[in-house]
Structure formats: structure tokens, C-alpha cells
């Protein structure tokens, strides 16, 4: 699938989108992907944005434990 991804000033989008205050006056990333013409609907803007893992197993609590000292030294940390 062909797409376009570009980082621009949010002021360039102000005539196209009603941006939430947190995005105004900042650099933002715009990603444009095609949609199936059968799925096109006019929707109200949705400012809710959540980032999440897609289709993966839940992370174990140990994932968030600090790395062992040997591992940190191997990475120069």
C-alpha cells in the first residue's frame, strides 16, 4: 500500500482541520493512507488518540524490571 508520511508545522493544517489546542503551534506528523471508496463516511473529528500494542501478548511485569549490570555495560550505559 502506498502512503505519505511527513512532518510539518501544524499551522499549515489549520485551514483543513480543527486541531485540538495541544497540537496547535507545534510540529506534527501527518500520515496519509488510501481508504477503500466503499468505506468513506463523513465523520465528526475525533481528538481521542491512544497508542497501544496491536495483536501482541500482554507484557509480563518482569519486562519493566531494570536490565542486569552486564547488559547495561554491553550497551555502554
Protein Blocks (a to p, Z undefined) as FASTA:
>chain_A
ZZddddddfklmmmmpccdfklgoiacddddddddfklgccddddfbdcdddehiacddf
klmpccdfklmmmnoZZ
